[in-house]
Amino acid sequence: MTSGTLRTILIVGAAVAAVSVAACKKSDANTASADANAAASDANAAMASANSATNSATAASNAANDAAATAPMNATNAP
């Protein structure tokens, strides 16, 4: 796991905890709803960040594969 993945997991966990706390507090429904919406927004942002990191990692992997495919099979015997 990369640090980006761990950060995403922590952010999503914090969002879930915020929703749980908001649901357990004795406050008016509007405040709880706003807290839940904010937590959902944070979770969505974390998922977008994770998707972006995944796309970057895939692009890097593809670039490495392309470079490996064009490299000579035995560099010491290359003309």
N, CA, C and O atoms as CSV, one atom per row, in Angstrom:
chain,resi,resn,atom,element,x,y,z
A,1,MET,N,N,0.835,-1.180,0.000
A,1,MET,CA,C,0.000,0.000,0.000
A,1,MET,C,C,0.875,1.236,0.000
A,1,MET,O,O,1.888,1.306,0.695
A,2,THR,N,N,0.467,2.191,-0.783
A,2,THR,CA,C,1.215,3.439,-0.829
A,2,THR,C,C,0.691,4.402,0.234
A,2,THR,O,O,-0.375,4.189,0.810
A,3,SER,N,N,1.445,5.447,0.478
A,3,SER,CA,C,1.004,6.426,1.469
A,3,SER,C,C,-0.277,7.115,1.009
A,3,SER,O,O,-1.109,7.501,1.830
A,4,GLY,N,N,-0.435,7.268,-0.304
A,4,GLY,CA,C,-1.669,7.865,-0.819
A,4,GLY,C,C,-2.879,7.008,-0.530
A,4,GLY,O,O,-3.947,7.516,-0.187
A,5,THR,N,N,-2.709,5.699,-0.669
A,5,THR,CA,C,-3.805,4.777,-0.371
A,5,THR,C,C,-4.144,4.814,1.110
A,5,THR,O,O,-5.315,4.851,1.488
A,6,LEU,N,N,-3.111,4.805,1.948
A,6,LEU,CA,C,-3.353,4.864,3.393
A,6,LEU,C,C,-4.034,6.171,3.779
A,6,LEU,O,O,-4.927,6.186,4.626
A,7,ARG,N,N,-3.608,7.273,3.150
A,7,ARG,CA,C,-4.230,8.566,3.440
A,7,ARG,C,C,-5.709,8.549,3.053
A,7,ARG,O,O,-6.555,9.081,3.773
A,8,THR,N,N,-6.003,7.944,1.929
A,8,THR,CA,C,-7.388,7.855,1.479
A,8,THR,C,C,-8.224,7.040,2.453
A,8,THR,O,O,-9.348,7.415,2.787
A,9,ILE,N,N,-7.668,5.927,2.903
A,9,ILE,CA,C,-8.383,5.085,3.861
A,9,ILE,C,C,-8.643,5.857,5.156
A,9,ILE,O,O,-9.730,5.767,5.726
A,10,LEU,N,N,-7.655,6.606,5.615
A,10,LEU,CA,C,-7.832,7.391,6.835
A,10,LEU,C,C,-8.894,8.475,6.656
A,10,LEU,O,O,-9.694,8.713,7.560
A,11,ILE,N,N,-8.904,9.126,5.504
A,11,ILE,CA,C,-9.894,10.182,5.255
A,11,ILE,C,C,-11.298,9.596,5.215
A,11,ILE,O,O,-12.232,10.151,5.794
A,12,VAL,N,N,-11.435,8.466,4.524
A,12,VAL,CA,C,-12.750,7.828,4.456
A,12,VAL,C,C,-13.177,7.376,5.847
A,12,VAL,O,O,-14.345,7.519,6.209
A,13,GLY,N,N,-12.244,6.830,6.637
A,13,GLY,CA,C,-12.558,6.425,8.005
A,13,GLY,C,C,-12.991,7.597,8.860
A,13,GLY,O,O,-13.919,7.486,9.661
A,14,ALA,N,N,-12.312,8.728,8.685
A,14,ALA,CA,C,-12.693,9.928,9.438
A,14,ALA,C,C,-14.079,10.404,9.027
A,14,ALA,O,O,-14.854,10.871,9.862
A,15,ALA,N,N,-14.386,10.287,7.747
A,15,ALA,CA,C,-15.713,10.693,7.274
A,15,ALA,C,C,-16.793,9.796,7.876
A,15,ALA,O,O,-17.850,10.275,8.286
A,16,VAL,N,N,-16.524,8.509,7.924
A,16,VAL,CA,C,-17.478,7.571,8.529
A,16,VAL,C,C,-17.648,7.877,10.012
A,16,VAL,O,O,-18.763,7.853,10.533
A,17,ALA,N,N,-16.540,8.164,10.688
A,17,ALA,CA,C,-16.618,8.502,12.110
A,17,ALA,C,C,-17.423,9.779,12.320
A,17,ALA,O,O,-18.204,9.876,13.267
A,18,ALA,N,N,-17.236,10.755,11.440
A,18,ALA,CA,C,-17.990,12.007,11.563
A,18,ALA,C,C,-19.488,11.763,11.386
A,18,ALA,O,O,-20.310,12.348,12.092
A,19,VAL,N,N,-19.830,10.900,10.445
A,19,VAL,CA,C,-21.240,10.568,10.247
A,19,VAL,C,C,-21.785,9.862,11.492
A,19,VAL,O,O,-22.900,10.145,11.929
A,20,SER,N,N,-21.001,8.946,12.060
A,20,SER,CA,C,-21.436,8.227,13.257
A,20,SER,C,C,-21.653,9.171,14.431
A,20,SER,O,O,-22.657,9.077,15.137
A,21,VAL,N,N,-20.710,10.077,14.634
A,21,VAL,CA,C,-20.826,11.035,15.734
A,21,VAL,C,C,-22.020,11.946,15.509
A,21,VAL,O,O,-22.769,12.240,16.440
A,22,ALA,N,N,-22.195,12.392,14.268
A,22,ALA,CA,C,-23.327,13.273,13.964
A,22,ALA,C,C,-24.649,12.558,14.203
A,22,ALA,O,O,-25.619,13.171,14.649
A,23,ALA,N,N,-24.688,11.269,13.908
A,23,ALA,CA,C,-25.926,10.514,14.097
A,23,ALA,C,C,-26.224,10.279,15.573
A,23,ALA,O,O,-27.388,10.176,15.959
A,24,CYS,N,N,-25.190,10.193,16.400
A,24,CYS,CA,C,-25.385,9.899,17.821
A,24,CYS,C,C,-25.628,11.152,18.669
A,24,CYS,O,O,-26.199,11.065,19.756
A,25,LYS,N,N,-25.199,12.305,18.179
A,25,LYS,CA,C,-25.383,13.538,18.946
A,25,LYS,C,C,-26.854,13.930,18.969
A,25,LYS,O,O,-27.591,13.694,18.012
A,26,LYS,N,N,-27.266,14.533,20.079
A,26,LYS,CA,C,-28.636,15.029,20.165
A,26,LYS,C,C,-28.639,16.476,19.681
A,26,LYS,O,O,-28.537,17.418,20.467
A,27,SER,N,N,-28.758,16.619,18.374
A,27,SER,CA,C,-28.846,17.953,17.776
A,27,SER,C,C,-29.999,17.948,16.793
A,27,SER,O,O,-30.594,16.909,16.510
A,28,ASP,N,N,-30.296,19.105,16.290
A,28,ASP,CA,C,-31.419,19.160,15.366
A,28,ASP,C,C,-31.065,18.432,14.066
A,28,ASP,O,O,-29.891,18.245,13.745
A,29,ALA,N,N,-32.067,18.038,13.348
A,29,ALA,CA,C,-31.888,17.222,12.149
A,29,ALA,C,C,-31.098,17.954,11.073
A,29,ALA,O,O,-30.358,17.322,10.319
A,30,ASN,N,N,-31.239,19.259,10.988
A,30,ASN,CA,C,-30.524,20.009,9.951
A,30,ASN,C,C,-29.020,19.970,10.168
A,30,ASN,O,O,-28.260,19.828,9.210
A,31,THR,N,N,-28.580,20.093,11.421
A,31,THR,CA,C,-27.153,20.045,11.717
A,31,THR,C,C,-26.596,18.666,11.408
A,31,THR,O,O,-25.528,18.550,10.806
A,32,ALA,N,N,-27.302,17.624,11.810
A,32,ALA,CA,C,-26.853,16.259,11.541
A,32,ALA,C,C,-26.785,16.009,10.042
A,32,ALA,O,O,-25.850,15.374,9.555
A,33,SER,N,N,-27.757,16.500,9.323
A,33,SER,CA,C,-27.769,16.327,7.868
A,33,SER,C,C,-26.603,17.072,7.225
A,33,SER,O,O,-25.966,16.551,6.310
A,34,ALA,N,N,-26.325,18.269,7.688
A,34,ALA,CA,C,-25.204,19.038,7.148
A,34,ALA,C,C,-23.883,18.338,7.437
A,34,ALA,O,O,-22.999,18.296,6.580
A,35,ASP,N,N,-23.744,17.784,8.654
A,35,ASP,CA,C,-22.531,17.049,9.005
A,35,ASP,C,C,-22.369,15.817,8.116
A,35,ASP,O,O,-21.270,15.521,7.646
A,36,ALA,N,N,-23.453,15.114,7.895
A,36,ALA,CA,C,-23.403,13.923,7.045
A,36,ALA,C,C,-23.052,14.302,5.608
A,36,ALA,O,O,-22.278,13.607,4.951
A,37,ASN,N,N,-23.616,15.393,5.127
A,37,ASN,CA,C,-23.297,15.844,3.764
A,37,ASN,C,C,-21.835,16.248,3.644
A,37,ASN,O,O,-21.189,15.956,2.637
A,38,ALA,N,N,-21.310,16.918,4.664
A,38,ALA,CA,C,-19.901,17.307,4.644
A,38,ALA,C,C,-18.999,16.080,4.653
A,38,ALA,O,O,-17.993,16.036,3.944
A,39,ALA,N,N,-19.363,15.080,5.461
A,39,ALA,CA,C,-18.576,13.854,5.515
A,39,ALA,C,C,-18.628,13.115,4.178
A,39,ALA,O,O,-17.619,12.577,3.722
A,40,ALA,N,N,-19.790,13.090,3.562
A,40,ALA,CA,C,-19.922,12.445,2.253
A,40,ALA,C,C,-19.095,13.183,1.205
A,40,ALA,O,O,-18.497,12.561,0.327
A,41,SER,N,N,-19.064,14.496,1.299
A,41,SER,CA,C,-18.259,15.281,0.365
A,41,SER,C,C,-16.778,14.974,0.541
A,41,SER,O,O,-16.046,14.835,-0.440
A,42,ASP,N,N,-16.334,14.867,1.800
A,42,ASP,CA,C,-14.940,14.509,2.075
A,42,ASP,C,C,-14.618,13.120,1.527
A,42,ASP,O,O,-13.552,12.908,0.948
A,43,ALA,N,N,-15.530,12.189,1.708
A,43,ALA,CA,C,-15.318,10.831,1.207
A,43,ALA,C,C,-15.242,10.830,-0.320
A,43,ALA,O,O,-14.420,10.122,-0.903
A,44,ASN,N,N,-16.093,11.617,-0.961
A,44,ASN,CA,C,-16.052,11.703,-2.425
A,44,ASN,C,C,-14.735,12.292,-2.911
A,44,ASN,O,O,-14.168,11.832,-3.902
A,45,ALA,N,N,-14.254,13.311,-2.210
A,45,ALA,CA,C,-12.974,13.911,-2.583
A,45,ALA,C,C,-11.836,12.907,-2.405
A,45,ALA,O,O,-10.915,12.850,-3.220
A,46,ALA,N,N,-11.909,12.120,-1.335
A,46,ALA,CA,C,-10.875,11.113,-1.104
A,46,ALA,C,C,-10.897,10.050,-2.196
A,46,ALA,O,O,-9.844,9.602,-2.650
A,47,MET,N,N,-12.077,9.652,-2.612
A,47,MET,CA,C,-12.176,8.654,-3.674
A,47,MET,C,C,-11.671,9.218,-4.999
A,47,MET,O,O,-11.034,8.501,-5.771
A,48,ALA,N,N,-11.943,10.484,-5.270
A,48,ALA,CA,C,-11.434,11.109,-6.493
A,48,ALA,C,C,-9.914,11.145,-6.471
A,48,ALA,O,O,-9.260,10.920,-7.490
A,49,SER,N,N,-9.356,11.434,-5.290
A,49,SER,CA,C,-7.904,11.447,-5.143
A,49,SER,C,C,-7.325,10.048,-5.349
A,49,SER,O,O,-6.291,9.885,-5.997
A,50,ALA,N,N,-7.993,9.054,-4.798
A,50,ALA,CA,C,-7.532,7.672,-4.972
A,50,ALA,C,C,-7.613,7.252,-6.430
A,50,ALA,O,O,-6.711,6.580,-6.931
A,51,ASN,N,N,-8.680,7.640,-7.117
A,51,ASN,CA,C,-8.813,7.311,-8.534
A,51,ASN,C,C,-7.717,7.980,-9.353
A,51,ASN,O,O,-7.164,7.376,-10.272
A,52,SER,N,N,-7.408,9.220,-9.019
A,52,SER,CA,C,-6.349,9.933,-9.722
A,52,SER,C,C,-5.003,9.254,-9.497
A,52,SER,O,O,-4.213,9.110,-10.429
A,53,ALA,N,N,-4.744,8.839,-8.264
A,53,ALA,CA,C,-3.493,8.146,-7.955
A,53,ALA,C,C,-3.412,6.816,-8.700
A,53,ALA,O,O,-2.348,6.436,-9.189
A,54,THR,N,N,-4.528,6.117,-8.784
A,54,THR,CA,C,-4.563,4.855,-9.517
A,54,THR,C,C,-4.275,5.082,-10.989
A,54,THR,O,O,-3.520,4.331,-11.605
A,55,ASN,N,N,-4.878,6.117,-11.551
A,55,ASN,CA,C,-4.634,6.434,-12.962
A,55,ASN,C,C,-3.169,6.789,-13.206
A,55,ASN,O,O,-2.590,6.383,-14.213
A,56,SER,N,N,-2.576,7.538,-12.294
A,56,SER,CA,C,-1.163,7.901,-12.432
A,56,SER,C,C,-0.278,6.665,-12.343
A,56,SER,O,O,0.676,6.521,-13.108
A,57,ALA,N,N,-0.594,5.778,-11.410
A,57,ALA,CA,C,0.190,4.557,-11.265
A,57,ALA,C,C,0.063,3.672,-12.500
A,57,ALA,O,O,1.040,3.060,-12.931
A,58,THR,N,N,-1.126,3.605,-13.065
A,58,THR,CA,C,-1.340,2.812,-14.274
A,58,THR,C,C,-0.550,3.404,-15.444
A,58,THR,O,O,0.055,2.668,-16.225
A,59,ALA,N,N,-0.559,4.722,-15.560
A,59,ALA,CA,C,0.190,5.375,-16.631
A,59,ALA,C,C,1.689,5.120,-16.471
A,59,ALA,O,O,2.385,4.872,-17.455
A,60,ALA,N,N,2.182,5.178,-15.241
A,60,ALA,CA,C,3.603,4.917,-14.994
A,60,ALA,C,C,3.950,3.467,-15.323
A,60,ALA,O,O,5.001,3.188,-15.901
A,61,SER,N,N,3.077,2.564,-14.959
A,61,SER,CA,C,3.296,1.148,-15.267
A,61,SER,C,C,3.315,0.916,-16.769
A,61,SER,O,O,4.157,0.176,-17.279
A,62,ASN,N,N,2.387,1.548,-17.474
A,62,ASN,CA,C,2.347,1.416,-18.933
A,62,ASN,C,C,3.609,1.983,-19.571
A,62,ASN,O,O,4.141,1.405,-20.519
A,63,ALA,N,N,4.087,3.103,-19.059
A,63,ALA,CA,C,5.314,3.699,-19.590
A,63,ALA,C,C,6.508,2.785,-19.348
A,63,ALA,O,O,7.371,2.643,-20.213
A,64,ALA,N,N,6.557,2.167,-18.175
A,64,ALA,CA,C,7.640,1.233,-17.876
A,64,ALA,C,C,7.575,0.018,-18.793
A,64,ALA,O,O,8.604,-0.463,-19.267
A,65,ASN,N,N,6.371,-0.475,-19.041
A,65,ASN,CA,C,6.216,-1.606,-19.956
A,65,ASN,C,C,6.646,-1.239,-21.370
A,65,ASN,O,O,7.293,-2.037,-22.048
A,66,ASP,N,N,6.290,-0.037,-21.820
A,66,ASP,CA,C,6.699,0.412,-23.149
A,66,ASP,C,C,8.220,0.518,-23.245
A,66,ASP,O,O,8.817,0.122,-24.246
A,67,ALA,N,N,8.837,1.053,-22.197
A,67,ALA,CA,C,10.293,1.186,-22.197
A,67,ALA,C,C,10.959,-0.191,-22.198
A,67,ALA,O,O,11.961,-0.398,-22.882
A,68,ALA,N,N,10.410,-1.116,-21.442
A,68,ALA,CA,C,10.981,-2.459,-21.402
A,68,ALA,C,C,10.826,-3.164,-22.744
A,68,ALA,O,O,11.698,-3.940,-23.137
A,69,ALA,N,N,9.744,-2.910,-23.444
A,69,ALA,CA,C,9.498,-3.564,-24.726
A,69,ALA,C,C,10.462,-3.077,-25.799
A,69,ALA,O,O,10.780,-3.819,-26.727
A,70,THR,N,N,10.927,-1.845,-25.683
A,70,THR,CA,C,11.827,-1.304,-26.700
A,70,THR,C,C,13.298,-1.477,-26.327
A,70,THR,O,O,14.169,-1.191,-27.148
A,71,ALA,N,N,13.594,-1.933,-25.123
A,71,ALA,CA,C,14.977,-2.127,-24.701
A,71,ALA,C,C,15.547,-3.360,-25.399
A,71,ALA,O,O,14.810,-4.303,-25.687
A,72,PRO,N,N,16.867,-3.359,-25.677
A,72,PRO,CA,C,17.470,-4.550,-26.288
A,72,PRO,C,C,17.395,-5.745,-25.326
A,72,PRO,O,O,17.468,-5.576,-24.108
A,73,MET,N,N,17.252,-6.927,-25.877
A,73,MET,CA,C,17.133,-8.126,-25.043
A,73,MET,C,C,18.389,-8.364,-24.219
A,73,MET,O,O,18.302,-8.771,-23.061
A,74,ASN,N,N,19.556,-8.114,-24.802
A,74,ASN,CA,C,20.828,-8.314,-24.090
A,74,ASN,C,C,21.690,-7.092,-24.356
A,74,ASN,O,O,22.356,-7.001,-25.387
A,75,ALA,N,N,21.672,-6.166,-23.431
A,75,ALA,CA,C,22.343,-4.886,-23.644
A,75,ALA,C,C,23.834,-5.044,-23.819
A,75,ALA,O,O,24.452,-4.211,-24.481
A,76,THR,N,N,24.445,-6.076,-23.255
A,76,THR,CA,C,25.907,-6.217,-23.360
A,76,THR,C,C,26.310,-6.636,-24.768
A,76,THR,O,O,27.448,-6.392,-25.169
A,77,ASN,N,N,25.424,-7.253,-25.522
A,77,ASN,CA,C,25.751,-7.693,-26.875
A,77,ASN,C,C,25.163,-6.767,-27.938
A,77,ASN,O,O,25.204,-7.082,-29.127
A,78,ALA,N,N,24.630,-5.654,-27.524
A,78,ALA,CA,C,24.034,-4.739,-28.495
A,78,ALA,C,C,25.134,-4.140,-29.374
A,78,ALA,O,O,26.214,-3.826,-28.873
A,79,PRO,N,N,24.880,-3.977,-30.676
A,79,PRO,CA,C,25.917,-3.422,-31.580
A,79,PRO,C,C,26.241,-1.981,-31.269
A,79,PRO,O,O,27.085,-1.381,-31.935
